[in-house]
Amino acid sequence: MVAALALLLSPAVADAAPTPLSFTTPDHQLGRSHINPANVVQRNNTFRLNLPAETVDGAEIRSALQYSSGVVRSRIRVANAPSSLTGFFLYAAPDYASEIDIEIMNDRTGTVLFSTYAGGRQTNTETRQLGFDPTAAAHAYEIAWGPGQVRFTVDGVALRTWTSGVPTAPMNLYANAWFPAWLGGLAPTGTRATVIDRLEYRRR
């Protein structure tokens, strides 16, 4: 399934119109979750990644284009569904070869994981406390990366920079909500959703 995603490409000319990007809604198994295209709902420029009631199924969107460097930003309110998480990340197959992750726990604790993978292994990882409830309101998350450096920013504050172990291959941009095998797999009693109301890319 391919549709128009509100991924805004910051153009070289400041007043040029934003360019929409095509995206796919993958269908595959991830951790405990069946990533089901039916769980992605678009309303205008808002995307809901649903976690259906009484299941551990999830949802995902993936850009059709790949990027070797730049800045990606998103405004996200994560689902209130403990033992699941929301990912905002860059990835190219195979696993462990090229990946830059922001993973936010779908609960009120404000726990976030920053990670990178390159050359077949995890090269960096850190768990942080955001200091707010990410289920209560949308917050801005950003990844800026290029040769030899990646920086993670939340609400305009840089929280972590790494200058080694940064992948260099072109990667797709993803956002998902799902239940990893390393968490408890507690199905929500009602449908929950991660809501994305802005998703942007600009070249560096």
Secondary structure, 3 states (H helix, E strand, C coil): CEEEECEEEECCCCCCCCCCEEEECCCEEECCEEECHHHEEEECCEEEEEECCCCCCEEEEEEEEEECCEEEEEEEECCCCCCCEEEEEEEECCCCCEEEEEEEECCCCCEEEEEEEECCEEEEEEEEECCCCCCCCCEEEEEEEECCEEEEEECCEEEEEECCCCCCCCEEEEEEEECCCCCCCCCCCCCEEEEEEEEEEECC
